[in-house]
Amino acid sequence: MRGWFLPTAVVFGFVFLYAPIVSLVVFSFNESRLVTVWGGFSTRWYGELLRDRQILGSAWVSLQVAFASATLSVVIGTLGAFVLTRFSKFTGRLLLTGMITAPLVMPEVITGLSLLLLFVSMELTLGWPAGRGLTTIIIAHTTFCAAFVAVIAQTRLRSMDESLEEAARDLGASPVRVFFDITLPVIAPALVAGWLLAFTLSLDDLVIASFVSGPGASTLPMVIFSKIRLGVSPDVNALATLIIGFVFVAVLIAGWLMQRGLRKGL
């Protein structure tokens, strides 16, 4: 039983995970307008996709939001992780820990609604932000993405050899120089991983963006969701295939760079 059960379970698992993706890619080359009926091979819908200004515009908005949110999340998350790791006792430590952990477990509906109420209150009292748009989406995505970056950076900081920092301070380096010359290069891989995770989470978010977005600032998931409520169109399959291809190439490049780094290390 052991001989066939494990391979069968692995094959079933891979089929369960990847069969829908393979089906989507295949039907992106379908000539028919019906996504479930094969009408012959064609790249027609890729051309339709490139002429769809709504999808292209929302994709550009999503990329802008994801890049800005991921970058801000790395800065804020790294600072929070550094404070919690390097300063064991200070007033408000428990509050800061709770604030970093809360977005990880908070339902997205609650997060989105609370941020919407915050932005409305700020607009009424401060006059900023004026309405909902790109800025509010970036702030909202940074709020929950920074928590993920903080957890990743905190794990790396805890496993880091602090004697390196102590040696640098003994040699006369200031705390700021120790951070930028010693700590930052050591935790850089964790920060890159955190940035990529934050970028992916922001690019994929639908619920929170739906609460804090406004006219002219619809993200790609929002546009796709609005389209599929009326039925999946073949150009959505084409868009998903392009995204899958981009991710696949990025993973291959990342794997190649990692292997190259390991060989150099050896």
C-alpha positions in Angstrom: 0.0 0.0 0.0 2.9 2.4 0.8 4.3 1.9 -2.7 1.4 3.4 -4.6 -0.4 5.6 -2.1 2.2 8.4 -1.9 2.7 8.8 -5.6 -1.1 8.7 -6.2 -1.7 11.3 -3.5 1.0 13.5 -5.0 -0.4 13.2 -8.6 -3.9 13.8 -7.3 -2.7 16.9 -5.4 -0.9 18.4 -8.4 -3.9 17.7 -10.7 -6.3 19.3 -8.2 -4.1 22.4 -8.0 -3.0 22.9 -11.6 -5.8 21.4 -13.8 -7.9 24.6 -13.5 -4.8 26.7 -14.4 -4.0 24.5 -17.4 -7.6 24.7 -18.5 -7.6 28.5 -18.3 -4.4 28.7 -20.4 -5.8 26.4 -23.0 -9.1 28.3 -23.4 -7.3 31.6 -23.6 -6.4 30.4 -27.2 -10.0 29.6 -28.0 -11.6 31.1 -31.1 -15.1 30.9 -29.6 -16.6 33.7 -27.5 -17.9 31.0 -25.2 -15.1 30.1 -22.8 -16.4 26.5 -22.2 -16.8 25.6 -25.9 -13.7 25.0 -28.0 -13.9 26.7 -31.3 -10.4 26.3 -32.6 -7.0 27.7 -31.9 -6.7 31.5 -32.1 -4.8 34.4 -30.5 -7.8 36.7 -31.1 -8.4 37.4 -27.4 -4.9 38.6 -26.8 -5.4 41.2 -29.4 -8.8 42.1 -27.8 -7.0 42.4 -24.5 -4.4 44.8 -25.8 -7.2 47.0 -27.1 -9.2 47.0 -23.9 -8.3 50.3 -22.3 -10.3 49.5 -19.1 -8.2 46.4 -18.3 -4.9 48.1 -19.3 -5.7 51.1 -17.2 -6.7 49.1 -14.2 -3.5 47.0 -14.6 -1.4 50.1 -14.5 -3.2 51.4 -11.4 -2.6 48.0 -9.7 1.1 48.0 -10.5 1.5 51.6 -9.2 -0.4 50.7 -6.0 1.5 47.4 -5.5 4.9 49.0 -6.0 4.3 52.0 -3.7 2.6 49.8 -1.0 5.4 47.2 -1.1 8.1 49.9 -0.8 6.4 51.7 2.0 5.6 48.4 3.8 9.3 47.4 3.7 10.3 50.7 5.3 7.6 50.7 8.0 7.8 47.0 8.7 11.6 46.9 9.0 11.5 49.8 11.5 8.8 48.1 13.5 10.7 44.8 13.5 14.0 46.5 14.5 12.4 48.2 17.4 10.7 45.1 18.7 13.9 43.0 18.3 16.6 45.3 19.5 14.7 47.0 22.3 13.4 44.5 24.8 11.7 46.9 27.2 10.0 50.2 26.4 6.7 51.9 27.1 4.1 50.8 24.5 5.9 47.6 23.4 2.7 45.5 24.0 0.6 48.0 22.1 3.1 48.1 19.2 3.2 44.3 19.0 -0.6 44.2 19.0 -0.8 46.8 16.2 1.6 44.8 14.1 -0.2 41.5 14.7 -3.8 42.8 14.3 -3.8 43.2 10.5 -2.6 39.6 10.1 -5.8 38.2 11.8 -8.3 40.9 11.1 -10.9 40.1 8.5 -10.4 42.2 5.3 -14.0 43.4 5.5 -13.4 44.9 8.9 -10.1 46.4 7.8 -11.6 48.0 4.7 -14.6 49.4 6.5 -12.5 50.9 9.3 -10.1 52.5 6.8 -13.0 53.9 4.9 -14.5 55.5 8.0 -11.0 56.8 8.9 -10.5 58.5 5.5 -14.0 60.0 5.6 -13.3 61.4 9.1 -9.9 62.8 8.0 -11.5 64.4 5.0 -14.1 66.1 7.1 -11.7 67.4 9.8 -8.4 67.9 7.9 -9.5 68.2 4.3 -7.2 65.3 3.3 -7.4 63.0 1.5 -9.8 64.7 -0.8 -12.0 61.8 -1.8 -11.0 58.2 -2.4 -8.5 57.2 -5.0 -4.9 56.1 -5.6 -3.6 57.6 -2.4 -6.2 56.0 -0.1 -5.6 52.6 -1.8 -1.8 52.9 -1.2 -2.3 53.8 2.4 -4.8 51.0 3.0 -2.6 48.4 1.4 0.5 49.6 3.3 -1.4 49.2 6.5 -1.8 45.4 6.2 1.2 44.6 4.1 3.6 46.2 6.6 2.5 43.6 9.1 3.6 40.8 6.9 7.0 42.5 6.2 7.5 43.1 10.0 7.0 39.4 10.8 9.5 38.3 8.1 12.1 41.0 9.1 11.6 40.2 12.8 12.4 36.5 12.2 15.6 37.3 10.4 16.7 39.9 13.0 16.2 37.4 15.8 18.4 34.8 14.0 21.1 37.3 13.2 24.4 37.2 15.1 24.3 40.4 17.2 28.1 40.2 17.8 28.6 41.7 14.4 26.7 44.8 15.4 28.5 44.9 18.8 31.9 44.7 17.1 31.0 47.6 14.8 30.0 49.7 17.7 33.2 48.8 19.6 35.1 50.1 16.6 33.4 53.5 16.8 30.6 53.1 14.3 27.4 55.1 15.1 24.1 53.2 15.5 22.9 54.6 12.2 26.0 53.4 10.4 25.8 50.0 12.1 22.3 49.6 10.8 23.1 50.6 7.2 26.5 48.9 7.0 25.9 45.7 9.0 22.3 45.0 9.8 20.7 46.0 6.5 22.9 44.0 4.2 22.5 40.9 6.5 18.7 41.1 6.5 18.4 42.2 2.8 17.2 38.8 1.6 14.4 38.8 4.1 13.5 42.4 3.0 13.4 41.3 -0.6 11.1 38.4 0.3 8.9 40.8 2.3 8.7 43.2 -0.6 7.7 40.5 -3.0 5.1 39.2 -0.6 3.7 42.7 0.0 3.7 43.4 -3.8 1.7 40.1 -4.4 -0.8 40.8 -1.6 -1.4 44.3 -2.8 -1.8 43.2 -6.5 -4.2 40.5 -5.4 -6.4 42.5 -3.0 -10.0 43.0 -3.9 -12.0 43.5 -0.6 -10.0 46.4 1.0 -9.5 48.2 -2.4 -13.3 48.1 -3.0 -13.9 50.0 0.2 -11.3 52.7 -0.2 -11.2 53.3 -4.0 -13.0 55.9 -5.9 -13.9 56.8 -9.5 -10.9 56.4 -11.9 -8.9 54.3 -9.4 -10.2 50.8 -10.0 -7.6 48.1 -9.5 -7.3 45.1 -11.8 -9.0 42.6 -9.4 -12.0 45.0 -9.1 -12.3 45.2 -12.9 -12.0 41.5 -13.3 -14.6 40.8 -10.6 -17.0 43.2 -12.2 -16.6 41.5 -15.5 -17.0 37.9 -14.3 -20.2 38.7 -12.5 -21.8 38.9 -16.0 -19.9 35.8 -17.2 -16.2 35.1 -17.8 -15.0 36.6 -21.1 -12.2 35.1 -23.1 -10.0 38.2 -22.7 -9.9 37.6 -19.0 -8.5 34.2 -19.7 -5.8 35.8 -21.9 -5.0 38.3 -19.1 -4.7 35.5 -16.5 -2.4 33.6 -18.9 -0.1 36.5 -19.3 0.1 37.0 -15.5 0.8 33.2 -15.1 3.5 33.4 -17.7 5.1 36.5 -16.0 5.1 34.8 -12.6 6.5 31.6 -14.1 9.4 33.5 -15.8 10.1 35.4 -12.6 10.2 32.2 -10.5 12.7 30.7 -13.0 14.9 33.7 -12.9 14.8 33.8 -9.1 15.7 30.1 -9.0 18.5 30.6 -11.4 19.9 33.5 -9.4 19.7 31.5 -6.2 21.5 28.5 -7.7 24.1 30.8 -9.1 24.6 32.4 -5.6 25.0 28.9 -4.1 27.6 27.9 -6.6 29.6 31.0 -5.9 29.3 30.4 -2.2 30.7 26.9 -2.7 
